[in-house]
Amino acid sequence: MKDFEDRRVGLEQELFLVDEAGNLSGRADEFLGRCRELAASEGVDPESFAPECATSMVEVNTAPARTLEELSSNYLDSLRLALEAGRDLGLRLYPLATYPLPVTPTMREEAHYRAQARTMGPGRFLHAGRCTGTHLHLEMPDGTVDPQLGVGEGLPPAALEELLNVYNLATALDPALVALTRSCPFYQGVADGLAARTAHYRGDRELAPHGLYADLPLLGDLLPYASTAGELARQQFTRYEAWLAAVTRAGVDPGLFPREKGYLLKAAWNPVRLNSHGESGSTVELRSIDSNLPDTVLAVVSLVKRAVDRLRRDGLTVEPSEEVGVLSVDGDRLLVPGFAYLRGHLFREAAARCLDSPQMVSYLDSVVEFAGDGVPAFEGFTTADGGYTNPETELLGELAHLAGPIPEDEGLRLVRRSCEELEERVATLRAGRGTASAETGAL
């Protein structure tokens, strides 16, 4: 087993493809072909650029890295290459998590996408083509995650403990990641006060019953903490069985999703999930981060990585407690909010009220201080009066004059400006190799 200090992190970011005017473009395959040509000419893995469920979305993957500085460099280089491919074709990348104007995306026709559309309902499945996220992979000891068993067998107790503690910490961080990374407030032209991507992609039976996974929470919602590795493995099977039951009810052949081909783990779209890579690679994947401009992405990656590094370095055991509403170190234990409060209150505050709740502020304070090893850090997330901010707050302030749905010209202007900001920030951060944001956590 690798020493925990050698653990790597990886990053995937989904982005919208638009034309020069800011309209969504369905030229993803052409764009990805150009990305792969450029990647091959520069010795970069062409598979770093991948299709998504809609022809107007793409995914940029970052090679795994051991340090924040290395991850930042890899990430910015991948974005630079993608932006260059776009310029060659007269296309741009829009980096925020929802496209602000009404749109009906063209969904891909591969069998697994058709099965998802039939199972969820074609109209509801369109939410997946209107939302983009950022996924952070935290490397675990080799073989910890098994594609057919969920959790590997015969592993050292220390490896299983690490997996369990990182998984539970990732679960405890979910409301913070939702609140701090809310990016575009508009969805289909309307800002309704909810975290747009979270509401429409993840859903919630009370808060956002229209969301993609609102009726199938085992498949797309945050799942409870696990108390043992065996319980974590059973969680994977319960979810997989729920998916097979759902596709069967929809008249889809469940044989399209065999466990021997990895669908125990792949048939899952939860905010925290297990992944296997290659023969023995294993990660815990955090999927609740909105797609954003790169300095926000790097800041939140820094926040998570530092929190996980401290958990491993100090040998802490994550222990949910209904008696606390914040992260709190007690000896060799990291106490985290009980799941009922985390999912029932903090998540809904993050998705609805966002940053003005006293309970949310206390919880965010504890997350930031834990990641900062007991001292205030990540000043870029905070305001002068000690509160918190996110990219959505800035946009809402600038568009406060709008009394209803965003007009088309304003929406296209927002898209073009966001594209320009992406291009400018990639250039600026690459000039400094992105170390300032990654090392200080500043937005």
Secondary structure as GFF3:
##gff-version 3
##sequence-region A 1 443
A	DSSP	three_ten_helix	4	6	.	.	.	ID=ss1
A	DSSP	beta_strand	9	19	.	.	.	ID=ss2
A	DSSP	alpha_helix	28	42	.	.	.	ID=ss3
A	DSSP	three_ten_helix	46	48	.	.	.	ID=ss4
A	DSSP	beta_strand	49	51	.	.	.	ID=ss5
A	DSSP	beta_strand	57	65	.	.	.	ID=ss6
A	DSSP	alpha_helix	68	89	.	.	.	ID=ss7
A	DSSP	beta_strand	91	94	.	.	.	ID=ss8
A	DSSP	alpha_helix	111	120	.	.	.	ID=ss9
A	DSSP	alpha_helix	122	125	.	.	.	ID=ss10
A	DSSP	three_ten_helix	126	129	.	.	.	ID=ss11
A	DSSP	beta_strand	133	139	.	.	.	ID=ss12
A	DSSP	alpha_helix	157	181	.	.	.	ID=ss13
A	DSSP	alpha_helix	196	197	.	.	.	ID=ss14
A	DSSP	pi_helix	198	202	.	.	.	ID=ss15
A	DSSP	alpha_helix	217	220	.	.	.	ID=ss16
A	DSSP	alpha_helix	229	249	.	.	.	ID=ss17
A	DSSP	three_ten_helix	254	256	.	.	.	ID=ss18
A	DSSP	three_ten_helix	259	261	.	.	.	ID=ss19
A	DSSP	alpha_helix	263	266	.	.	.	ID=ss20
A	DSSP	beta_strand	272	277	.	.	.	ID=ss21
A	DSSP	beta_strand	281	290	.	.	.	ID=ss22
A	DSSP	alpha_helix	294	313	.	.	.	ID=ss23
A	DSSP	beta_strand	317	321	.	.	.	ID=ss24
A	DSSP	beta_strand	328	330	.	.	.	ID=ss25
A	DSSP	beta_strand	333	337	.	.	.	ID=ss26
A	DSSP	alpha_helix	339	341	.	.	.	ID=ss27
A	DSSP	pi_helix	342	346	.	.	.	ID=ss28
A	DSSP	alpha_helix	347	348	.	.	.	ID=ss29
A	DSSP	pi_helix	349	353	.	.	.	ID=ss30
A	DSSP	alpha_helix	358	371	.	.	.	ID=ss31
A	DSSP	three_ten_helix	379	381	.	.	.	ID=ss32
A	DSSP	alpha_helix	391	398	.	.	.	ID=ss33
A	DSSP	alpha_helix	408	431	.	.	.	ID=ss34
A	DSSP	alpha_helix	435	440	.	.	.	ID=ss35
###
